[in-house]
């Protein structure tokens, strides 16, 4: 007997049959890349930016015509780390495609040539470079981009969590990258980021190097009706049912955030037997189990912030949305230390992505964190 495939995918590439909506966004992204435009792609975390990029990269018009390179820099803290991650991604995505490209890579990256390994069995170089080998990151960056210029297909480079470069101790990274990128004739970039405020400052402030250098594309939650139809259809096709109020509850508590809705739907699909209906009580228990599963991670996030920052976080959580965090009334209501300390705490909480600001309103960034705080704060 063939086992039912769970259609609610939460990791890895998503087959077109299990990809929910994003029709317009995928069309816009593919069109922009075909027109050789750089794109700045923003959304809150877990909304599906990486899945969308992978989905578009797998389309024949992109897959067959371009070399695609994906770089995740969230974990990087210095420009040298950025160069190492970028170099590794270019080697793995481009240089490994042919012996010619592999040899060219070694030839172009003279600053790292002494650090390359060699596989005697395959008779080819390997990218065995360590962080300490990157002695002149600016020069190595120029070499990497020079190599991309000589690849026989046009390159598309997606840099995930691009706002991370603003936290590097080196102060000229934005200007340096912009200078090199604007000179490239054989590559375009997707700058993906989950911290909208930082990304907007980088690309839409006239004082910043990347000002108006990329087409803007923002992911919002998938429309409720579209998502409900998608979930219901996959349950029905598997001989199961999903109560509309059950899906509505999941969508509401997780504010339409794609990863969380997908995860609870995945668990609900597995929990529901043939001929049965998944109801609100079932998904509510699955949500509680999911909160328990993430308890340690959420505790750890709060372990590194100060008491003043926690006090403000709890106050914002209590209000759901706050416009005047420096107002006397708000600070007095929650016994906060002072408007100035609240302002300083907010800056740090935004930096840590624990809160977000939209149209001058502050709220908790992660709906799962909000659910967890509902349990912990009396």
TORKOL-4160 file (C-alpha; in steps of 0.2 Angstrom, whole numbers, padded with zeros to 4 digits, m for minus):
378
<pt num="1" X="0000" Y="0000" Z="0000"/>
<pt num="2" X="0007" Y="0017" Z="m0005"/>
<pt num="3" X="0008" Y="0029" Z="0011"/>
<pt num="4" X="0000" Y="0046" Z="0009"/>
<pt num="5" X="0013" Y="0060" Z="0007"/>
<pt num="6" X="0010" Y="0073" Z="0019"/>
<pt num="7" X="0007" Y="0089" Z="0008"/>
<pt num="8" X="0012" Y="0102" Z="0021"/>
<pt num="9" X="0030" Y="0104" Z="0018"/>
<pt num="10" X="0040" Y="0113" Z="0031"/>
<pt num="11" X="0058" Y="0110" Z="0026"/>
<pt num="12" X="0068" Y="0108" Z="0010"/>
<pt num="13" X="0062" Y="0112" Z="m0008"/>
<pt num="14" X="0043" Y="0111" Z="m0011"/>
<pt num="15" X="0036" Y="0103" Z="m0026"/>
<pt num="16" X="0024" Y="0113" Z="m0036"/>
<pt num="17" X="0009" Y="0103" Z="m0031"/>
<pt num="18" X="0012" Y="0107" Z="m0013"/>
<pt num="19" X="0017" Y="0125" Z="m0015"/>
<pt num="20" X="0003" Y="0136" Z="m0009"/>
<pt num="21" X="m0001" Y="0152" Z="m0019"/>
<pt num="22" X="0013" Y="0165" Z="m0021"/>
<pt num="23" X="0008" Y="0166" Z="m0039"/>
<pt num="24" X="0010" Y="0184" Z="m0041"/>
<pt num="25" X="0026" Y="0185" Z="m0031"/>
<pt num="26" X="0034" Y="0171" Z="m0040"/>
<pt num="27" X="0029" Y="0179" Z="m0057"/>
<pt num="28" X="0036" Y="0196" Z="m0051"/>
<pt num="29" X="0052" Y="0188" Z="m0045"/>
<pt num="30" X="0055" Y="0178" Z="m0061"/>
<pt num="31" X="0051" Y="0193" Z="m0072"/>
<pt num="32" X="0063" Y="0204" Z="m0063"/>
<pt num="33" X="0077" Y="0192" Z="m0064"/>
<pt num="34" X="0074" Y="0189" Z="m0082"/>
<pt num="35" X="0075" Y="0208" Z="m0084"/>
<pt num="36" X="0092" Y="0207" Z="m0075"/>
<pt num="37" X="0086" Y="0218" Z="m0061"/>
<pt num="38" X="0092" Y="0216" Z="m0043"/>
<pt num="39" X="0078" Y="0213" Z="m0031"/>
<pt num="40" X="0076" Y="0217" Z="m0012"/>
<pt num="41" X="0064" Y="0203" Z="m0005"/>
<pt num="42" X="0058" Y="0207" Z="0013"/>
<pt num="43" X="0045" Y="0199" Z="0025"/>
<pt num="44" X="0045" Y="0194" Z="0043"/>
<pt num="45" X="0054" Y="0178" Z="0047"/>
<pt num="46" X="0046" Y="0161" Z="0043"/>
<pt num="47" X="0035" Y="0169" Z="0030"/>
<pt num="48" X="0042" Y="0159" Z="0015"/>
<pt num="49" X="0056" Y="0170" Z="0007"/>
<pt num="50" X="0068" Y="0155" Z="0005"/>
<pt num="51" X="0054" Y="0144" Z="m0002"/>
<pt num="52" X="0049" Y="0157" Z="m0014"/>
<pt num="53" X="0066" Y="0159" Z="m0021"/>
<pt num="54" X="0069" Y="0140" Z="m0022"/>
<pt num="55" X="0053" Y="0138" Z="m0031"/>
<pt num="56" X="0057" Y="0152" Z="m0044"/>
<pt num="57" X="0075" Y="0145" Z="m0046"/>
<pt num="58" X="0067" Y="0128" Z="m0051"/>
<pt num="59" X="0057" Y="0135" Z="m0065"/>
<pt num="60" X="0064" Y="0130" Z="m0082"/>
<pt num="61" X="0066" Y="0148" Z="m0087"/>
<pt num="62" X="0078" Y="0151" Z="m0073"/>
<pt num="63" X="0085" Y="0134" Z="m0070"/>
<pt num="64" X="0090" Y="0131" Z="m0088"/>
<pt num="65" X="0096" Y="0149" Z="m0092"/>
<pt num="66" X="0105" Y="0154" Z="m0076"/>
<pt num="67" X="0118" Y="0148" Z="m0063"/>
<pt num="68" X="0109" Y="0151" Z="m0046"/>
<pt num="69" X="0119" Y="0154" Z="m0030"/>
<pt num="70" X="0112" Y="0155" Z="m0012"/>
<pt num="71" X="0121" Y="0162" Z="0002"/>
<pt num="72" X="0114" Y="0163" Z="0020"/>
<pt num="73" X="0124" Y="0175" Z="0031"/>
<pt num="74" X="0113" Y="0176" Z="0046"/>
<pt num="75" X="0126" Y="0167" Z="0057"/>
<pt num="76" X="0141" Y="0178" Z="0051"/>
<pt num="77" X="0148" Y="0192" Z="0062"/>
<pt num="78" X="0162" Y="0199" Z="0052"/>
<pt num="79" X="0166" Y="0204" Z="0034"/>
<pt num="80" X="0179" Y="0190" Z="0033"/>
<pt num="81" X="0166" Y="0177" Z="0038"/>
<pt num="82" X="0155" Y="0184" Z="0024"/>
<pt num="83" X="0169" Y="0182" Z="0011"/>
<pt num="84" X="0171" Y="0164" Z="0017"/>
<pt num="85" X="0153" Y="0159" Z="0016"/>
<pt num="86" X="0151" Y="0168" Z="m0001"/>
<pt num="87" X="0167" Y="0159" Z="m0008"/>
<pt num="88" X="0161" Y="0142" Z="m0002"/>
<pt num="89" X="0143" Y="0145" Z="m0010"/>
<pt num="90" X="0151" Y="0150" Z="m0027"/>
<pt num="91" X="0163" Y="0136" Z="m0027"/>
<pt num="92" X="0149" Y="0123" Z="m0023"/>
<pt num="93" X="0136" Y="0131" Z="m0035"/>
<pt num="94" X="0147" Y="0136" Z="m0049"/>
<pt num="95" X="0165" Y="0128" Z="m0049"/>
<pt num="96" X="0159" Y="0110" Z="m0046"/>
<pt num="97" X="0149" Y="0110" Z="m0062"/>
<pt num="98" X="0164" Y="0107" Z="m0073"/>
<pt num="99" X="0182" Y="0104" Z="m0073"/>
<pt num="100" X="0185" Y="0120" Z="m0083"/>
<pt num="101" X="0175" Y="0131" Z="m0070"/>
<pt num="102" X="0184" Y="0122" Z="m0056"/>
<pt num="103" X="0201" Y="0127" Z="m0063"/>
<pt num="104" X="0196" Y="0144" Z="m0067"/>
<pt num="105" X="0190" Y="0146" Z="m0049"/>
<pt num="106" X="0207" Y="0142" Z="m0042"/>
<pt num="107" X="0215" Y="0153" Z="m0055"/>
<pt num="108" X="0205" Y="0168" Z="m0051"/>
<pt num="109" X="0206" Y="0167" Z="m0032"/>
<pt num="110" X="0224" Y="0169" Z="m0031"/>
<pt num="111" X="0223" Y="0176" Z="m0013"/>
<pt num="112" X="0217" Y="0159" Z="m0007"/>
<pt num="113" X="0226" Y="0148" Z="m0019"/>
<pt num="114" X="0238" Y="0142" Z="m0006"/>
<pt num="115" X="0224" Y="0136" Z="0005"/>
<pt num="116" X="0214" Y="0125" Z="m0007"/>
<pt num="117" X="0214" Y="0106" Z="m0004"/>
<pt num="118" X="0216" Y="0093" Z="m0018"/>
<pt num="119" X="0206" Y="0077" Z="m0020"/>
<pt num="120" X="0219" Y="0065" Z="m0028"/>
<pt num="121" X="0206" Y="0052" Z="m0031"/>
<pt num="122" X="0195" Y="0064" Z="m0042"/>
<pt num="123" X="0211" Y="0074" Z="m0047"/>
<pt num="124" X="0203" Y="0090" Z="m0043"/>
<pt num="125" X="0204" Y="0105" Z="m0031"/>
<pt num="126" X="0193" Y="0106" Z="m0016"/>
<pt num="127" X="0188" Y="0122" Z="m0006"/>
<pt num="128" X="0196" Y="0118" Z="0010"/>
<pt num="129" X="0198" Y="0136" Z="0015"/>
<pt num="130" X="0196" Y="0141" Z="0034"/>
<pt num="131" X="0192" Y="0158" Z="0041"/>
<pt num="132" X="0210" Y="0162" Z="0045"/>
<pt num="133" X="0215" Y="0160" Z="0027"/>
<pt num="134" X="0205" Y="0175" Z="0022"/>
<pt num="135" X="0219" Y="0188" Z="0025"/>
<pt num="136" X="0213" Y="0202" Z="0013"/>
<pt num="137" X="0194" Y="0200" Z="0012"/>
<pt num="138" X="0192" Y="0216" Z="0000"/>
<pt num="139" X="0204" Y="0208" Z="m0012"/>
<pt num="140" X="0196" Y="0191" Z="m0011"/>
<pt num="141" X="0179" Y="0199" Z="m0014"/>
<pt num="142" X="0185" Y="0207" Z="m0030"/>
<pt num="143" X="0192" Y="0190" Z="m0036"/>
<pt num="144" X="0175" Y="0181" Z="m0033"/>
<pt num="145" X="0166" Y="0194" Z="m0042"/>
<pt num="146" X="0179" Y="0194" Z="m0056"/>
<pt num="147" X="0176" Y="0175" Z="m0057"/>
<pt num="148" X="0157" Y="0177" Z="m0059"/>
<pt num="149" X="0160" Y="0189" Z="m0074"/>
<pt num="150" X="0169" Y="0174" Z="m0083"/>
<pt num="151" X="0156" Y="0161" Z="m0080"/>
<pt num="152" X="0148" Y="0155" Z="m0096"/>
<pt num="153" X="0130" Y="0158" Z="m0090"/>
<pt num="154" X="0122" Y="0173" Z="m0081"/>
<pt num="155" X="0123" Y="0171" Z="m0062"/>
<pt num="156" X="0109" Y="0175" Z="m0050"/>
<pt num="157" X="0115" Y="0177" Z="m0032"/>
<pt num="158" X="0103" Y="0177" Z="m0017"/>
<pt num="159" X="0110" Y="0183" Z="m0001"/>
<pt num="160" X="0098" Y="0178" Z="0013"/>
<pt num="161" X="0097" Y="0190" Z="0029"/>
<pt num="162" X="0107" Y="0203" Z="0020"/>
<pt num="163" X="0104" Y="0216" Z="0034"/>
<pt num="164" X="0117" Y="0206" Z="0044"/>
<pt num="165" X="0131" Y="0216" Z="0035"/>
<pt num="166" X="0125" Y="0231" Z="0045"/>
<pt num="167" X="0131" Y="0223" Z="0061"/>
<pt num="168" X="0149" Y="0219" Z="0055"/>
<pt num="169" X="0162" Y="0229" Z="0064"/>
<pt num="170" X="0169" Y="0235" Z="0048"/>
<pt num="171" X="0161" Y="0251" Z="0043"/>
<pt num="172" X="0163" Y="0251" Z="0024"/>
<pt num="173" X="0155" Y="0234" Z="0019"/>
<pt num="174" X="0139" Y="0242" Z="0011"/>
<pt num="175" X="0149" Y="0254" Z="0001"/>
<pt num="176" X="0161" Y="0241" Z="m0004"/>
<pt num="177" X="0148" Y="0228" Z="m0010"/>
<pt num="178" X="0138" Y="0241" Z="m0019"/>
<pt num="179" X="0154" Y="0247" Z="m0028"/>
<pt num="180" X="0158" Y="0229" Z="m0034"/>
<pt num="181" X="0140" Y="0224" Z="m0038"/>
<pt num="182" X="0136" Y="0239" Z="m0049"/>
<pt num="183" X="0150" Y="0235" Z="m0060"/>
<pt num="184" X="0145" Y="0217" Z="m0063"/>
<pt num="185" X="0138" Y="0213" Z="m0081"/>
<pt num="186" X="0136" Y="0194" Z="m0078"/>
<pt num="187" X="0126" Y="0193" Z="m0062"/>
<pt num="188" X="0111" Y="0200" Z="m0053"/>
<pt num="189" X="0107" Y="0199" Z="m0034"/>
<pt num="190" X="0092" Y="0195" Z="m0023"/>
<pt num="191" X="0094" Y="0204" Z="m0006"/>
<pt num="192" X="0083" Y="0194" Z="0006"/>
<pt num="193" X="0080" Y="0201" Z="0023"/>
<pt num="194" X="0068" Y="0198" Z="0038"/>
<pt num="195" X="0071" Y="0214" Z="0047"/>
<pt num="196" X="0060" Y="0227" Z="0037"/>
<pt num="197" X="0066" Y="0242" Z="0046"/>
<pt num="198" X="0085" Y="0239" Z="0042"/>
<pt num="199" X="0082" Y="0233" Z="0024"/>
<pt num="200" X="0071" Y="0248" Z="0020"/>
<pt num="201" X="0085" Y="0260" Z="0028"/>
<pt num="202" X="0098" Y="0251" Z="0017"/>
<pt num="203" X="0088" Y="0252" Z="0001"/>
<pt num="204" X="0077" Y="0267" Z="0002"/>
<pt num="205" X="0087" Y="0280" Z="0011"/>
<pt num="206" X="0096" Y="0292" Z="0000"/>
<pt num="207" X="0110" Y="0292" Z="0012"/>
<pt num="208" X="0114" Y="0274" Z="0010"/>
<pt num="209" X="0125" Y="0266" Z="m0004"/>
<pt num="210" X="0111" Y="0253" Z="m0010"/>
<pt num="211" X="0099" Y="0267" Z="m0012"/>
<pt num="212" X="0086" Y="0263" Z="m0026"/>
<pt num="213" X="0098" Y="0249" Z="m0033"/>
<pt num="214" X="0085" Y="0235" Z="m0032"/>
<pt num="215" X="0066" Y="0232" Z="m0036"/>
<pt num="216" X="0056" Y="0230" Z="m0020"/>
<pt num="217" X="0046" Y="0214" Z="m0017"/>
<pt num="218" X="0038" Y="0211" Z="0000"/>
<pt num="219" X="0029" Y="0195" Z="0006"/>
<pt num="220" X="0013" Y="0197" Z="0016"/>
<pt num="221" X="0004" Y="0182" Z="0024"/>
<pt num="222" X="m0005" Y="0171" Z="0011"/>
<pt num="223" X="m0023" Y="0176" Z="0010"/>
<pt num="224" X="m0034" Y="0167" Z="0022"/>
<pt num="225" X="m0047" Y="0161" Z="0009"/>
<pt num="226" X="m0033" Y="0155" Z="m0002"/>
<pt num="227" X="m0024" Y="0145" Z="0012"/>
<pt num="228" X="m0040" Y="0138" Z="0018"/>
<pt num="229" X="m0044" Y="0131" Z="0001"/>
<pt num="230" X="m0027" Y="0124" Z="m0001"/>
<pt num="231" X="m0027" Y="0115" Z="0016"/>
<pt num="232" X="m0045" Y="0109" Z="0014"/>
<pt num="233" X="m0041" Y="0102" Z="m0003"/>
<pt num="234" X="m0026" Y="0092" Z="0002"/>
<pt num="235" X="m0036" Y="0084" Z="0017"/>
<pt num="236" X="m0050" Y="0079" Z="0006"/>
<pt num="237" X="m0039" Y="0072" Z="m0008"/>
<pt num="238" X="m0032" Y="0061" Z="0006"/>
<pt num="239" X="m0049" Y="0055" Z="0012"/>
<pt num="240" X="m0049" Y="0066" Z="0027"/>
<pt num="241" X="m0057" Y="0083" Z="0032"/>
<pt num="242" X="m0052" Y="0099" Z="0040"/>
<pt num="243" X="m0065" Y="0109" Z="0049"/>
<pt num="244" X="m0065" Y="0127" Z="0043"/>
<pt num="245" X="m0065" Y="0134" Z="0061"/>
<pt num="246" X="m0050" Y="0123" Z="0065"/>
<pt num="247" X="m0040" Y="0131" Z="0051"/>
<pt num="248" X="m0046" Y="0148" Z="0056"/>
<pt num="249" X="m0040" Y="0146" Z="0074"/>
<pt num="250" X="m0022" Y="0141" Z="0068"/>
<pt num="251" X="m0021" Y="0155" Z="0055"/>
<pt num="252" X="m0027" Y="0168" Z="0068"/>
<pt num="253" X="m0016" Y="0163" Z="0082"/>
<pt num="254" X="m0001" Y="0162" Z="0071"/>
<pt num="255" X="m0006" Y="0178" Z="0061"/>
<pt num="256" X="m0004" Y="0169" Z="0045"/>
<pt num="257" X="0014" Y="0166" Z="0047"/>
<pt num="258" X="0018" Y="0152" Z="0034"/>
<pt num="259" X="0030" Y="0141" Z="0043"/>
<pt num="260" X="0019" Y="0140" Z="0058"/>
<pt num="261" X="0003" Y="0137" Z="0049"/>
<pt num="262" X="0011" Y="0124" Z="0038"/>
<pt num="263" X="0019" Y="0115" Z="0054"/>
<pt num="264" X="0002" Y="0114" Z="0063"/>
<pt num="265" X="m0007" Y="0108" Z="0047"/>
<pt num="266" X="0007" Y="0095" Z="0044"/>
<pt num="267" X="0004" Y="0088" Z="0062"/>
<pt num="268" X="m0015" Y="0089" Z="0060"/>
<pt num="269" X="m0014" Y="0079" Z="0044"/>
<pt num="270" X="m0003" Y="0066" Z="0052"/>
<pt num="271" X="m0015" Y="0065" Z="0067"/>
<pt num="272" X="m0031" Y="0064" Z="0057"/>
<pt num="273" X="m0036" Y="0046" Z="0052"/>
<pt num="274" X="m0045" Y="0042" Z="0035"/>
<pt num="275" X="m0063" Y="0047" Z="0036"/>
<pt num="276" X="m0060" Y="0058" Z="0051"/>
<pt num="277" X="m0062" Y="0077" Z="0053"/>
<pt num="278" X="m0048" Y="0088" Z="0061"/>
<pt num="279" X="m0057" Y="0099" Z="0073"/>
<pt num="280" X="m0053" Y="0115" Z="0083"/>
<pt num="281" X="m0049" Y="0105" Z="0099"/>
<pt num="282" X="m0036" Y="0094" Z="0089"/>
<pt num="283" X="m0027" Y="0109" Z="0082"/>
<pt num="284" X="m0027" Y="0118" Z="0099"/>
<pt num="285" X="m0019" Y="0103" Z="0107"/>
<pt num="286" X="m0006" Y="0103" Z="0093"/>
<pt num="287" X="m0002" Y="0121" Z="0096"/>
<pt num="288" X="0001" Y="0118" Z="0114"/>
<pt num="289" X="0012" Y="0104" Z="0110"/>
<pt num="290" X="0022" Y="0115" Z="0098"/>
<pt num="291" X="0024" Y="0128" Z="0111"/>
<pt num="292" X="0031" Y="0115" Z="0123"/>
<pt num="293" X="0043" Y="0109" Z="0109"/>
<pt num="294" X="0050" Y="0126" Z="0108"/>
<pt num="295" X="0050" Y="0131" Z="0126"/>
<pt num="296" X="0069" Y="0129" Z="0128"/>
<pt num="297" X="0073" Y="0139" Z="0113"/>
<pt num="298" X="0061" Y="0153" Z="0118"/>
<pt num="299" X="0068" Y="0154" Z="0136"/>
<pt num="300" X="0086" Y="0155" Z="0128"/>
<pt num="301" X="0081" Y="0170" Z="0118"/>
<pt num="302" X="0076" Y="0180" Z="0134"/>
<pt num="303" X="0091" Y="0174" Z="0143"/>
<pt num="304" X="0102" Y="0187" Z="0134"/>
<pt num="305" X="0092" Y="0202" Z="0136"/>
<pt num="306" X="0092" Y="0214" Z="0151"/>
<pt num="307" X="0079" Y="0217" Z="0164"/>
<pt num="308" X="0074" Y="0233" Z="0157"/>
<pt num="309" X="0072" Y="0226" Z="0139"/>
<pt num="310" X="0061" Y="0211" Z="0147"/>
<pt num="311" X="0050" Y="0224" Z="0156"/>
<pt num="312" X="0047" Y="0233" Z="0139"/>
<pt num="313" X="0045" Y="0217" Z="0130"/>
<pt num="314" X="0031" Y="0211" Z="0142"/>
<pt num="315" X="0023" Y="0228" Z="0142"/>
<pt num="316" X="0022" Y="0227" Z="0122"/>
<pt num="317" X="0015" Y="0209" Z="0123"/>
<pt num="318" X="0002" Y="0215" Z="0136"/>
<pt num="319" X="m0004" Y="0229" Z="0124"/>
<pt num="320" X="m0002" Y="0219" Z="0108"/>
<pt num="321" X="0002" Y="0235" Z="0099"/>
<pt num="322" X="0010" Y="0250" Z="0106"/>
<pt num="323" X="0012" Y="0267" Z="0097"/>
<pt num="324" X="0019" Y="0278" Z="0111"/>
<pt num="325" X="0032" Y="0268" Z="0120"/>
<pt num="326" X="0040" Y="0284" Z="0127"/>
<pt num="327" X="0023" Y="0291" Z="0133"/>
<pt num="328" X="0021" Y="0295" Z="0151"/>
<pt num="329" X="0005" Y="0285" Z="0152"/>
<pt num="330" X="0012" Y="0269" Z="0144"/>
<pt num="331" X="0028" Y="0270" Z="0155"/>
<pt num="332" X="0017" Y="0273" Z="0171"/>
<pt num="333" X="0005" Y="0260" Z="0167"/>
<pt num="334" X="0018" Y="0246" Z="0166"/>
<pt num="335" X="0030" Y="0254" Z="0179"/>
<pt num="336" X="0044" Y="0256" Z="0167"/>
<pt num="337" X="0059" Y="0265" Z="0172"/>
<pt num="338" X="0058" Y="0280" Z="0161"/>
<pt num="339" X="0054" Y="0285" Z="0143"/>
<pt num="340" X="0072" Y="0286" Z="0139"/>
<pt num="341" X="0076" Y="0269" Z="0145"/>
<pt num="342" X="0061" Y="0262" Z="0136"/>
<pt num="343" X="0068" Y="0270" Z="0120"/>
<pt num="344" X="0085" Y="0262" Z="0122"/>
<pt num="345" X="0077" Y="0245" Z="0126"/>
<pt num="346" X="0066" Y="0246" Z="0111"/>
<pt num="347" X="0082" Y="0249" Z="0100"/>
<pt num="348" X="0090" Y="0233" Z="0106"/>
<pt num="349" X="0074" Y="0223" Z="0105"/>
<pt num="350" X="0072" Y="0228" Z="0087"/>
<pt num="351" X="0090" Y="0224" Z="0084"/>
<pt num="352" X="0087" Y="0207" Z="0092"/>
<pt num="353" X="0071" Y="0205" Z="0081"/>
<pt num="354" X="0061" Y="0202" Z="0097"/>
<pt num="355" X="0049" Y="0216" Z="0092"/>
<pt num="356" X="0045" Y="0224" Z="0076"/>
<pt num="357" X="0039" Y="0242" Z="0071"/>
<pt num="358" X="0026" Y="0245" Z="0057"/>
<pt num="359" X="0019" Y="0262" Z="0054"/>
<pt num="360" X="0026" Y="0268" Z="0071"/>
<pt num="361" X="0017" Y="0254" Z="0080"/>
<pt num="362" X="0028" Y="0241" Z="0090"/>
<pt num="363" X="0023" Y="0223" Z="0092"/>
<pt num="364" X="0030" Y="0206" Z="0096"/>
<pt num="365" X="0039" Y="0199" Z="0080"/>
<pt num="366" X="0036" Y="0181" Z="0083"/>
<pt num="367" X="0018" Y="0175" Z="0086"/>
<pt num="368" X="0025" Y="0159" Z="0094"/>
<pt num="369" X="0034" Y="0170" Z="0106"/>
<pt num="370" X="0018" Y="0179" Z="0110"/>
<pt num="371" X="0009" Y="0162" Z="0113"/>
<pt num="372" X="0023" Y="0157" Z="0125"/>
<pt num="373" X="0022" Y="0173" Z="0134"/>
<pt num="374" X="0004" Y="0171" Z="0137"/>
<pt num="375" X="0008" Y="0156" Z="0147"/>
<pt num="376" X="0023" Y="0163" Z="0157"/>
<pt num="377" X="0017" Y="0180" Z="0161"/>
<pt num="378" X="0004" Y="0181" Z="0175"/>
